[in-house]
Amino acid sequence: MPGRMEGRRALVTGGASGIGAATAELFAAEGAAVVLADLDRQAGLAGEVVARIEGKGGTAWFQPVEVRDEAAVQGMVDAAVDRLGGVDAVVASAGVAGHAEAQFGTGLLGTELAHWQFVLDVNLTGVMLTAQRAARWMVAHETPGTIVTLASSAAKLSGLGAYSVSKAGLWMYTRGLAAELAPHRIRVNAIGPGLIWTPLVEEAIRRVMADPAIAAELTERGGAAGLFGGNPLASIPLGRVGQPSDVAYTALFLSCDEGSYYTGALLHPDGGIVSTLAGG
């Protein structure tokens, strides 16, 4: 039985680990040929993802990219087109976390410009460039396709500083692009995950724990769980932290024929956080 992505040509940014890697592997398992793109320093991890895909009979390549660099993003799309013969499925997963820094930082009033610019450059501008350059190729070659952006439940929940702003901006960008590309039969949707256990989350926890003052505050709160205001599961109706596969399956639905009547949507694999705290 053919896979749900049989014959599709997929480009996945942030593909070396976490949500991006899970998505690249799932798409390949469902029949897509995949170019997974990430920072050059992630080449080792990306190589492991490619090896796992190829070990199961799939097709995949790694393409280094810095999504903040306009020329690099164009080069990534060109390379994907060259290797795959075209691109008709994009998942823009590359991003930076901001949860831990926001909670123990200085808030929006004290946010330094460099931090603000970095978060928006990666989470918003980097996704814009990826989606835009891939969409330009699809339009020019009259190729129907799908684009999935990785927003966050933070797009509807305040309190995470520049991270929340970047993800809310990405959600609005996704809606605008969906309307613009609908006549070209290109569907554009966003995913707003909740707390997903990825290397980015682990890295953020390690970074803040290295600060003695923060470590002391966490001790008073009851350990690392204090990063999320006590027990991190208390605010998740389903009572568990999400896994990258939870998001990957959402991306698959939005990218295959089963999700063919969705465009401009924001789906939340978040265990019920947004529906209970932000009213959906």
C-alpha positions as a Markdown table, in Angstrom:
| # | Residue | x | y | z |
|---|---|---|---|---|
| 1 | Met | 0.0 | 0.0 | 0.0 |
| 2 | Pro | 1.5 | 3.4 | -1.0 |
| 3 | Gly | 2.5 | 5.8 | 1.7 |
| 4 | Arg | 0.6 | 9.0 | 2.3 |
| 5 | Met | 3.5 | 11.0 | 1.0 |
| 6 | Glu | 4.4 | 8.7 | -1.9 |
| 7 | Gly | 6.1 | 10.7 | -4.7 |
| 8 | Arg | 6.3 | 13.9 | -2.7 |
| 9 | Arg | 9.5 | 16.0 | -2.5 |
| 10 | Ala | 9.9 | 17.3 | 1.0 |
| 11 | Leu | 12.2 | 20.0 | 2.5 |
| 12 | Val | 12.4 | 20.0 | 6.3 |
| 13 | Thr | 14.4 | 22.7 | 8.1 |
| 14 | Gly | 15.6 | 22.0 | 11.6 |
| 15 | Gly | 15.8 | 18.4 | 10.4 |
| 16 | Ala | 18.8 | 17.3 | 12.4 |
| 17 | Ser | 17.0 | 16.8 | 15.7 |
| 18 | Gly | 13.8 | 17.1 | 17.6 |
| 19 | Ile | 10.6 | 17.8 | 15.7 |
| 20 | Gly | 12.4 | 18.3 | 12.4 |
| 21 | Ala | 14.1 | 15.0 | 12.6 |
| 22 | Ala | 10.9 | 13.2 | 13.6 |
| 23 | Thr | 9.1 | 14.8 | 10.7 |
| 24 | Ala | 11.8 | 14.0 | 8.1 |
| 25 | Glu | 11.8 | 10.3 | 9.2 |
| 26 | Leu | 8.0 | 10.1 | 9.2 |
| 27 | Phe | 7.7 | 11.7 | 5.8 |
| 28 | Ala | 10.3 | 9.3 | 4.4 |
| 29 | Ala | 8.6 | 6.3 | 5.9 |
| 30 | Glu | 5.4 | 7.5 | 4.1 |
| 31 | Gly | 7.2 | 7.6 | 0.8 |
| 32 | Ala | 8.6 | 11.1 | 0.4 |
| 33 | Ala | 12.1 | 11.9 | -0.7 |
| 34 | Val | 13.5 | 14.3 | 1.9 |
| 35 | Val | 16.1 | 17.0 | 2.1 |
| 36 | Leu | 16.7 | 17.9 | 5.7 |
| 37 | Ala | 18.4 | 21.2 | 6.4 |
| 38 | Asp | 20.0 | 22.5 | 9.5 |
| 39 | Leu | 23.0 | 24.4 | 10.7 |
| 40 | Asp | 26.4 | 23.1 | 9.4 |
| 41 | Arg | 27.4 | 22.3 | 13.0 |
| 42 | Gln | 24.5 | 19.9 | 13.1 |
| 43 | Ala | 25.9 | 17.8 | 10.2 |
| 44 | Gly | 26.8 | 14.9 | 12.5 |
| 45 | Leu | 23.3 | 14.6 | 13.9 |
| 46 | Ala | 21.8 | 15.1 | 10.4 |
| 47 | Gly | 23.9 | 12.4 | 9.1 |
| 48 | Glu | 22.5 | 10.0 | 11.7 |
| 49 | Val | 18.9 | 11.0 | 10.6 |
| 50 | Val | 19.8 | 10.4 | 6.9 |
| 51 | Ala | 21.4 | 7.0 | 7.8 |
| 52 | Arg | 18.2 | 5.9 | 9.7 |
| 53 | Ile | 16.0 | 6.9 | 6.8 |
| 54 | Glu | 18.3 | 5.1 | 4.2 |
| 55 | Gly | 18.5 | 2.1 | 6.5 |
| 56 | Lys | 14.7 | 1.7 | 6.2 |
| 57 | Gly | 14.8 | 2.0 | 2.4 |
| 58 | Gly | 14.0 | 5.8 | 2.2 |
| 59 | Thr | 15.7 | 8.6 | 0.4 |
| 60 | Ala | 17.2 | 11.6 | 2.2 |
| 61 | Trp | 20.0 | 14.2 | 1.9 |
| 62 | Phe | 21.4 | 16.8 | 4.3 |
| 63 | Gln | 21.7 | 20.4 | 3.3 |
| 64 | Pro | 23.5 | 22.9 | 5.6 |
| 65 | Val | 21.7 | 26.2 | 6.0 |
| 66 | Glu | 21.6 | 29.3 | 8.2 |
| 67 | Val | 17.9 | 30.3 | 7.9 |
| 68 | Arg | 18.7 | 33.9 | 8.9 |
| 69 | Asp | 20.8 | 34.3 | 5.8 |
| 70 | Glu | 18.8 | 35.1 | 2.7 |
| 71 | Ala | 21.3 | 33.8 | 0.2 |
| 72 | Ala | 21.8 | 30.6 | 2.2 |
| 73 | Val | 18.0 | 29.9 | 2.2 |
| 74 | Gln | 17.8 | 30.4 | -1.5 |
| 75 | Gly | 20.8 | 28.1 | -1.9 |
| 76 | Met | 19.0 | 25.5 | 0.3 |
| 77 | Val | 15.9 | 25.6 | -1.9 |
| 78 | Asp | 18.0 | 25.4 | -5.1 |
| 79 | Ala | 19.8 | 22.4 | -3.7 |
| 80 | Ala | 16.6 | 20.7 | -2.7 |
| 81 | Val | 15.1 | 21.3 | -6.2 |
| 82 | Asp | 18.3 | 20.0 | -7.8 |
| 83 | Arg | 18.4 | 16.8 | -5.7 |
| 84 | Leu | 14.6 | 16.1 | -5.6 |
| 85 | Gly | 13.6 | 17.4 | -9.0 |
| 86 | Gly | 11.4 | 20.0 | -7.3 |
| 87 | Val | 9.8 | 20.7 | -3.9 |
| 88 | Asp | 6.1 | 20.3 | -3.1 |
| 89 | Ala | 6.1 | 19.8 | 0.7 |
| 90 | Val | 7.9 | 22.1 | 3.1 |
| 91 | Val | 8.0 | 22.0 | 6.9 |
| 92 | Ala | 9.8 | 25.0 | 8.4 |
| 93 | Ser | 10.8 | 23.6 | 11.7 |
| 94 | Ala | 14.0 | 25.5 | 12.4 |
| 95 | Gly | 13.7 | 27.7 | 15.5 |
| 96 | Val | 15.1 | 28.7 | 18.9 |
| 97 | Ala | 13.5 | 28.1 | 22.3 |
| 98 | Gly | 12.8 | 30.9 | 24.7 |
| 99 | His | 10.8 | 29.4 | 27.5 |
| 100 | Ala | 13.4 | 29.2 | 30.2 |
| 101 | Glu | 15.1 | 32.5 | 29.4 |
| 102 | Ala | 11.8 | 34.3 | 29.4 |
| 103 | Gln | 10.6 | 33.1 | 32.7 |
| 104 | Phe | 13.8 | 33.9 | 34.5 |
| 105 | Gly | 14.8 | 37.0 | 32.4 |
| 106 | Thr | 13.8 | 40.6 | 32.7 |
| 107 | Gly | 10.6 | 40.5 | 30.8 |
| 108 | Leu | 9.7 | 42.6 | 27.7 |
| 109 | Leu | 10.7 | 45.8 | 29.4 |
| 110 | Gly | 14.2 | 44.6 | 30.0 |
| 111 | Thr | 14.7 | 42.5 | 26.9 |
| 112 | Glu | 18.0 | 43.3 | 25.2 |
| 113 | Leu | 17.9 | 44.2 | 21.5 |
| 114 | Ala | 20.4 | 41.5 | 20.6 |
| 115 | His | 18.2 | 38.8 | 22.2 |
| 116 | Trp | 15.0 | 40.2 | 20.7 |
| 117 | Gln | 16.6 | 40.4 | 17.2 |
| 118 | Phe | 18.0 | 36.9 | 17.4 |
| 119 | Val | 14.7 | 35.2 | 18.4 |
| 120 | Leu | 12.7 | 37.1 | 15.7 |
| 121 | Asp | 15.4 | 36.5 | 13.0 |
| 122 | Val | 15.3 | 32.8 | 13.5 |
| 123 | Asn | 11.7 | 32.1 | 14.5 |
| 124 | Leu | 10.0 | 34.6 | 12.2 |
| 125 | Thr | 12.3 | 35.9 | 9.4 |
| 126 | Gly | 14.0 | 32.5 | 9.0 |
| 127 | Val | 10.6 | 30.8 | 8.4 |
| 128 | Met | 9.4 | 33.6 | 6.2 |
| 129 | Leu | 12.5 | 33.2 | 3.9 |
| 130 | Thr | 12.1 | 29.4 | 3.8 |
| 131 | Ala | 8.4 | 29.6 | 3.0 |
| 132 | Gln | 8.7 | 32.4 | 0.5 |
| 133 | Arg | 11.6 | 31.0 | -1.5 |
| 134 | Ala | 10.0 | 27.5 | -1.7 |
| 135 | Ala | 6.6 | 29.0 | -2.6 |
| 136 | Arg | 8.2 | 31.1 | -5.4 |
| 137 | Trp | 9.5 | 28.0 | -7.0 |
| 138 | Met | 6.1 | 26.2 | -6.7 |
| 139 | Val | 4.3 | 29.2 | -8.2 |
| 140 | Ala | 6.8 | 29.6 | -11.0 |
| 141 | His | 6.6 | 26.0 | -11.9 |
| 142 | Glu | 2.8 | 25.7 | -11.4 |
| 143 | Thr | 3.3 | 23.1 | -8.7 |
| 144 | Pro | 0.6 | 22.5 | -6.1 |
| 145 | Gly | 2.1 | 22.0 | -2.7 |
| 146 | Thr | 2.0 | 22.4 | 1.1 |
| 147 | Ile | 3.9 | 24.5 | 3.5 |
| 148 | Val | 3.8 | 23.9 | 7.3 |
| 149 | Thr | 5.2 | 26.4 | 9.7 |
| 150 | Leu | 6.1 | 25.7 | 13.3 |
| 151 | Ala | 4.5 | 28.2 | 15.6 |
| 152 | Ser | 3.7 | 27.4 | 19.2 |
| 153 | Ser | 1.0 | 27.4 | 21.8 |
| 154 | Ala | 2.9 | 30.5 | 22.9 |
| 155 | Ala | 1.4 | 32.3 | 19.9 |
| 156 | Lys | -1.8 | 32.5 | 21.9 |
| 157 | Leu | -0.3 | 32.6 | 25.4 |
| 158 | Ser | 1.6 | 35.7 | 26.7 |
| 159 | Gly | 4.5 | 35.6 | 29.2 |
| 160 | Leu | 7.3 | 34.1 | 27.1 |
| 161 | Gly | 8.8 | 37.4 | 26.0 |
| 162 | Ala | 10.3 | 37.6 | 22.5 |
| 163 | Tyr | 9.5 | 33.9 | 21.9 |
| 164 | Ser | 5.7 | 34.5 | 22.2 |
| 165 | Val | 6.0 | 37.6 | 20.0 |
| 166 | Ser | 7.9 | 35.7 | 17.3 |
| 167 | Lys | 5.4 | 32.8 | 17.3 |
| 168 | Ala | 2.4 | 35.1 | 17.2 |
| 169 | Gly | 3.9 | 36.9 | 14.3 |
| 170 | Leu | 4.6 | 33.6 | 12.5 |
| 171 | Trp | 0.9 | 32.6 | 13.0 |
| 172 | Met | -0.2 | 35.8 | 11.3 |
| 173 | Tyr | 2.3 | 35.4 | 8.5 |
| 174 | Thr | 1.0 | 31.9 | 7.9 |
| 175 | Arg | -2.6 | 33.1 | 7.6 |
| 176 | Gly | -1.6 | 35.8 | 5.1 |
| 177 | Leu | 0.5 | 33.5 | 3.0 |
| 178 | Ala | -2.3 | 30.9 | 3.0 |
| 179 | Ala | -4.7 | 33.5 | 1.5 |
| 180 | Glu | -2.1 | 34.6 | -1.1 |
| 181 | Leu | -1.2 | 31.1 | -2.3 |
| 182 | Ala | -4.6 | 29.5 | -2.3 |
| 183 | Pro | -5.3 | 30.4 | -5.9 |
| 184 | His | -2.0 | 28.5 | -6.8 |
| 185 | Arg | -3.3 | 25.4 | -5.0 |
| 186 | Ile | -0.6 | 25.7 | -2.3 |
| 187 | Arg | -1.9 | 25.1 | 1.2 |
| 188 | Val | -0.2 | 26.8 | 4.1 |
| 189 | Asn | -0.8 | 25.9 | 7.7 |
| 190 | Ala | 0.8 | 26.2 | 11.1 |
| 191 | Ile | 1.4 | 23.9 | 14.0 |
| 192 | Gly | 1.3 | 25.3 | 17.6 |
| 193 | Pro | 2.9 | 22.6 | 19.8 |
| 194 | Gly | 2.8 | 22.8 | 23.6 |
| 195 | Leu | 5.6 | 21.5 | 25.8 |
| 196 | Ile | 7.5 | 19.0 | 23.6 |
| 197 | Trp | 10.5 | 17.2 | 25.0 |
| 198 | Thr | 13.2 | 18.2 | 22.4 |
| 199 | Pro | 17.0 | 18.9 | 22.6 |
| 200 | Leu | 16.1 | 22.7 | 22.5 |
| 201 | Val | 14.1 | 22.3 | 25.7 |
| 202 | Glu | 16.9 | 20.3 | 27.4 |
| 203 | Glu | 19.5 | 22.8 | 26.3 |
| 204 | Ala | 17.4 | 25.7 | 27.7 |
| 205 | Ile | 17.1 | 23.9 | 31.1 |
| 206 | Arg | 20.9 | 23.3 | 31.2 |
| 207 | Arg | 21.6 | 26.9 | 30.4 |
| 208 | Val | 19.5 | 28.4 | 33.1 |
| 209 | Met | 20.6 | 25.9 | 35.6 |
| 210 | Ala | 24.2 | 27.1 | 35.1 |
| 211 | Asp | 23.2 | 30.4 | 36.7 |
| 212 | Pro | 23.6 | 30.0 | 40.6 |
| 213 | Ala | 20.8 | 32.5 | 41.3 |
| 214 | Ile | 18.3 | 30.7 | 39.0 |
| 215 | Ala | 19.4 | 27.3 | 40.4 |
| 216 | Ala | 18.7 | 28.6 | 43.9 |
| 217 | Glu | 15.2 | 29.8 | 42.9 |
| 218 | Leu | 14.5 | 26.5 | 41.3 |
| 219 | Thr | 15.5 | 24.7 | 44.4 |
| 220 | Glu | 13.0 | 26.7 | 46.3 |
| 221 | Arg | 10.3 | 25.8 | 43.7 |
| 222 | Gly | 11.1 | 22.2 | 43.9 |
| 223 | Gly | 13.8 | 21.5 | 41.3 |
| 224 | Ala | 13.8 | 21.7 | 37.5 |
| 225 | Ala | 10.0 | 21.4 | 37.4 |
| 226 | Gly | 10.1 | 25.0 | 38.7 |
| 227 | Leu | 11.0 | 26.1 | 35.2 |
| 228 | Phe | 7.4 | 25.6 | 34.4 |
| 229 | Gly | 5.9 | 27.1 | 37.6 |
| 230 | Gly | 6.0 | 23.9 | 39.6 |
| 231 | Asn | 4.7 | 20.6 | 38.2 |
| 232 | Pro | 4.9 | 21.1 | 34.4 |
| 233 | Leu | 2.1 | 18.5 | 33.9 |
| 234 | Ala | -0.3 | 20.4 | 36.2 |
| 235 | Ser | -1.3 | 22.8 | 33.3 |
| 236 | Ile | -1.5 | 20.0 | 30.7 |
| 237 | Pro | -5.0 | 18.4 | 30.7 |
| 238 | Leu | -3.7 | 15.2 | 29.1 |
| 239 | Gly | -1.1 | 15.0 | 31.8 |
| 240 | Arg | 2.1 | 14.3 | 29.8 |
| 241 | Val | 4.8 | 16.1 | 28.0 |
| 242 | Gly | 4.6 | 15.8 | 24.3 |
| 243 | Gln | 7.1 | 14.0 | 22.0 |
| 244 | Pro | 8.4 | 15.1 | 18.6 |
| 245 | Ser | 6.4 | 12.4 | 17.0 |
| 246 | Asp | 3.2 | 14.1 | 18.2 |
| 247 | Val | 4.1 | 17.1 | 16.1 |
| 248 | Ala | 5.4 | 15.1 | 13.2 |
| 249 | Tyr | 2.1 | 13.3 | 12.8 |
| 250 | Thr | 0.3 | 16.7 | 12.7 |
| 251 | Ala | 2.7 | 17.9 | 10.0 |
| 252 | Leu | 2.0 | 14.7 | 8.1 |
| 253 | Phe | -1.8 | 15.2 | 8.3 |
| 254 | Leu | -1.5 | 18.8 | 7.0 |
| 255 | Ser | 0.9 | 17.8 | 4.2 |
| 256 | Cys | -0.9 | 14.7 | 2.8 |
| 257 | Asp | -4.3 | 14.4 | 1.0 |
| 258 | Glu | -6.1 | 13.7 | 4.3 |
| 259 | Gly | -5.6 | 17.4 | 5.2 |
| 260 | Ser | -6.5 | 18.7 | 1.7 |
| 261 | Tyr | -9.2 | 21.0 | 2.9 |
| 262 | Tyr | -7.0 | 22.8 | 5.5 |
| 263 | Thr | -5.3 | 26.1 | 4.7 |
| 264 | Gly | -4.6 | 29.0 | 7.0 |
| 265 | Ala | -5.2 | 26.8 | 10.1 |
| 266 | Leu | -3.2 | 26.6 | 13.3 |
| 267 | Leu | -3.4 | 23.1 | 14.9 |
| 268 | His | -2.3 | 22.6 | 18.5 |
| 269 | Pro | -0.8 | 19.2 | 19.5 |
| 270 | Asp | -0.4 | 20.5 | 23.1 |
| 271 | Gly | -2.3 | 18.1 | 25.3 |
| 272 | Gly | -5.2 | 20.7 | 25.6 |
| 273 | Ile | -3.2 | 23.7 | 26.9 |
| 274 | Val | -4.6 | 26.3 | 24.5 |
| 275 | Ser | -8.1 | 25.1 | 24.5 |
| 276 | Thr | -8.3 | 25.3 | 28.3 |
| 277 | Leu | -6.1 | 28.3 | 29.0 |
| 278 | Ala | -6.6 | 30.5 | 25.9 |
| 279 | Gly | -10.0 | 29.5 | 24.8 |
| 280 | Gly | -8.8 | 27.7 | 21.6 |
